[in-house]
């Protein structure tokens, strides 16, 4: 084909679709800009993606976060003890040491819980028999009510009016809605199974954290260093100290309170004084748990034929010990261990309890400690004077 024929063919060829579209729209004055590919844009995209993934992960694992936090608190506070234990059990990295240590922790946690469930089950059988007897023939006023040092006459009068007469007892028991009571027990059983499952999951997480503790801590410190520099590592170390100080202070104060109240159990002659001492020590780590323990001990003492004044002494001695320990000794000990002023420790403990529940007992002081580190080290860190040269 000659050059003349090629030129004629090119003139007769129909325009492409893109060319036709551009010709319809008229001349283009602006070109499509390419996407930004700078380092700042890529960094912003990575930050947005990381925050989105973190939010999705937290939303997905929301039901298991309390169990993971408990495992992290236990692993952080027990790590020095675990390292000594692992050095004696095995040499080098092994799964035996964290497994045995986790089983020991589980035994320590389950023992007081099992004793409490056993005591509640026994009292539940007595309660069922008591309600059946009240509906059939009424219940006579027990002798120990007369030995109560406070409000004995008022309680006896109420007992005669509501429980001694079979008709009055039946009417009073009917006022308790059986459907609501059964629903309450079903809900309690479901919550108990749920809590036991979370406890089991916490123990699994504790085993994993103990087994891989060194690598996890190195990654956390490296992440803090990349995000915040040396100040980030200092903040992480301060939070670890706050967790250990809070846990150690809580355990020591609970043990001291349980032993002091246990002395009163033996002096007053409380039945099963050793069991009540163990329960009081364990429940002293929970909000108002020890109050329930020594109140139950006082009631058991009176109902078993003991002196009413001895039961009152057990109650008031327990109240004095708990008020002094929880409001003065505990905040002071936790504040000294976590390097917190008394007021910050007090607000962190009880404010955290109000905001986060039981986890707040440990998260509150950690948050306050982190706040003080940021305030002291990041905001008001003294600047070294420049040298004139």
Secondary structure, DSSP 8 states (H G I E B T S, - for coil): --HHHHHHHHHHS---HHHHHHHHH------------SHHHHHHHHHHHHHHHHHHHHHHTGGGHHHHHHHHHHHHHHHHHHHHHHHHH-SSS-HHHHHHHHHHHHHHHHHHHHHHHHHHHHHHHHHHHHHHHHHHT-----GGGGG-SSSHHHHHHHHIIIIISHHHHHHHHHTS-HHHHHHHHHHHHHHHHHHHHHHHHHHHHHHHHHHTHHHHHHHHHHHHHHHHTHHHHHHHHHHHHHHHHHHHHHHHHHHHHHHHHHHHHHHHT-TTHHHHHHHHHHHTTSTTHHHHHHHHHHHHHHHTT--HHHHHHHHHHHHHHHHHIIIIIHHHHHHHHTT--HHHHHHHHHHHHHHHGGGHHHHHHHHHHHHHHIIIIIIS---------
